[in-house]
Amino acid sequence: MNNLDLKSYNQTDISFGNKRKIYTIIIFAGVLLVVIFASICIGAYFIPLNVVINTLWQRIIYNYHQGVVSTIIWDIRITRIILAIAVGTSLSSSGVVYQGVFRNPLIEPYILGVSSGAAFGAALAILFKFPFSLQLLAFVFGMLAVLATYSLSRVNGQTPLITLILAGVIIGSLFSAMVSIFQYVGTEEQLKKLVFWLMGGLYHAKWQDVKIIVPVVVLGFVILWLNSWKLNVLSLGEEEAKSLGIRTERVKLILMISSTAITAISVSLAGIIGWVGLMVPHAARLIVGPDHRYLLPLSAIMGATFMIICDTIARTISTGEVPIGIVTSILGAPYLLYLLRRRANYFGG
Amino acid sequence: MLSVKNLYYSYGNIDVLKDVTFNVKKGSLCALFGPNGTGKTTLFKCITKLYDIKKQGEILIDNKNIREMKSHQIARIIAYVPQEHKPPFPYTVKEVVLMGRTPHMGGIFGPCKKDIKATIEAMELAGISHLANRLYTNLSGGQRQLVLLARAFAQDTKILLLDEPTSNLDFKNQITLWNTIKKITSKGKTAIICTHDPNHVFWFCDSIILLGREGSIISQGNPIEVLTDKVIHQIYGDFCNVRHYDNRSIVIPSILKSCSNE
């Protein structure tokens, strides 16, 4: 990074234009589009691109649909892809926000216990007969866990970050312990179902899921994006943000609620998918810098792209279905290791 | 301009500020002076409303109580330069300085042209234009202090509170910084600077507030009248003496005298 700086260093030129960043985002959006179409083509049954485009054209313009190809494209692959985009977007943008709010680049969106809470909800739904769906219970308990964490760490109208993280660890391990109890008492069939859910996957994507998650993620993302300048200031430190006129408690609450809601809905529909919320924000920050006005959209686009690629691998690599959490970890862990080794100075070392 | 009346502050049972009362006039450059642990930073944080006054006391800006002001209103009047520290994310210098414009930003999405202009001017004033494109996290401690100073300039407030702004600077930059502050106060801004160098107080400040060990004000007024031999001995012991040289007061450690006698 130092070398790069010296090259671009120019005393007379202080440019505040962010054209380069905008172009970068547009290029990555283009990549996302390519990946989307590639993923529609690829699968157990390969569909050539011209057939895909033709079928989509007929479907959208004339509302004409007939045959297996149309069903595969419209009801199986596209639903999965949209779900992948929504999940990837929400995990990586909430990862960015959590890292910014906690001013710690090693934090992921599950830090406040949303994943453990959701796992508990899912376990409840699998073990007992409830009139609610697994997804609803997972969502409700994911939000409840974060609410518990937040209220536990609130002292005198303030929520110190370190208390918040510790409370998150406590609530998280409490819910994890209860999930373990369920695993212990459950039947083999229930156990298998639960473990498979915990590893995450997009295989049960349906249009009705898409209809729920897309509006929530869009709304959540817009709220986060509108607060991105405040998040910049907040990431300098709470006292500094306050002395620069930011109502820190309020901004923190808005950011937390929005990012937790989109994380919880993703977890409830796709299970616990690791690494995306930790790794993608880093990768995006290395490309476009820490200014959240650009970092958030780029991170969302990259998260969506990464998610589609992982899901395409997960559903094509073997005859069965590999849980996507395994793919994200296998692809994500070496990359983060690479970042840590090669760009250690980037984190201010 | 700024007046503090009978201010008390304590952390739990430990009293930090006791009955602190002072006035700072518009356009003055005022030193906040005192040994370590006498509550100088705490006082700054009370004035900027980072800490709420729990026990007793009032802080008025232009006769308006800060209790009745919102934090974004205060941020338009008071800029606070904290002691230098390192944020976790690699913002560039110009981005950090631009953040000083936050209290003036009307739009929901961030800075406009006016903010960028103010940022460029602030960097020139602080003498860091050549660092604009560098990463803030890769700078030295002294350079980061200058960046925070530029951010306070960009904030464009009537009052500046600076917490040991020269602690990491080289000798020349220390004097340059004092000179810059002196210039902007002569144009009507008011600055309170927390410092540990009595000579800087003699050379640049119009007034001094001297905080003692118990968090109460020992003395205040004109630096030459306040920082006498007697007062210096009261805070530091026999460690140093006030001498006069070239019509200026200067504080010299007494060890040096014994050295020269040898």
Chai-1 contact restraints between the chains, C-beta under 6 A:
chainA,res_idxA,chainB,res_idxB,connection_type,confidence,min_distance_angstrom,max_distance_angstrom,comment,restraint_id
A,D5,B,R134,contact,1.0,0.0,6.0,A-B,restraint_1
A,Y9,B,N133,contact,1.0,0.0,6.0,A-B,restraint_2
A,Q11,B,H130,contact,1.0,0.0,6.0,A-B,restraint_3
A,I14,B,I120,contact,1.0,0.0,6.0,A-B,restraint_4
A,I14,B,A132,contact,1.0,0.0,6.0,A-B,restraint_5
A,F16,B,I116,contact,1.0,0.0,6.0,A-B,restraint_6
A,R103,B,P88,contact,1.0,0.0,6.0,A-B,restraint_7
A,P105,B,P88,contact,1.0,0.0,6.0,A-B,restraint_8
A,L226,B,I108,contact,1.0,0.0,6.0,A-B,restraint_9
A,W229,B,G110,contact,1.0,0.0,6.0,A-B,restraint_10
A,V233,B,M99,contact,1.0,0.0,6.0,A-B,restraint_11
A,V233,B,T102,contact,1.0,0.0,6.0,A-B,restraint_12
A,S235,B,F89,contact,1.0,0.0,6.0,A-B,restraint_13
A,L236,B,P87,contact,1.0,0.0,6.0,A-B,restraint_14
A,E239,B,L50,contact,1.0,0.0,6.0,A-B,restraint_15
A,K242,B,L50,contact,1.0,0.0,6.0,A-B,restraint_16
A,K242,B,S71,contact,1.0,0.0,6.0,A-B,restraint_17
A,S243,B,T48,contact,1.0,0.0,6.0,A-B,restraint_18
A,S243,B,Y80,contact,1.0,0.0,6.0,A-B,restraint_19
A,L244,B,A75,contact,1.0,0.0,6.0,A-B,restraint_20
A,L244,B,T102,contact,1.0,0.0,6.0,A-B,restraint_21
A,G245,B,S71,contact,1.0,0.0,6.0,A-B,restraint_22
A,G245,B,H72,contact,1.0,0.0,6.0,A-B,restraint_23
A,G245,B,A75,contact,1.0,0.0,6.0,A-B,restraint_24
A,G245,B,T102,contact,1.0,0.0,6.0,A-B,restraint_25
A,G245,B,P103,contact,1.0,0.0,6.0,A-B,restraint_26
A,P290,B,F89,contact,1.0,0.0,6.0,A-B,restraint_27
A,P290,B,P90,contact,1.0,0.0,6.0,A-B,restraint_28
A,P290,B,Y91,contact,1.0,0.0,6.0,A-B,restraint_29
A,G348,B,K86,contact,1.0,0.0,6.0,A-B,restraint_30
A,G348,B,T137,contact,1.0,0.0,6.0,A-B,restraint_31
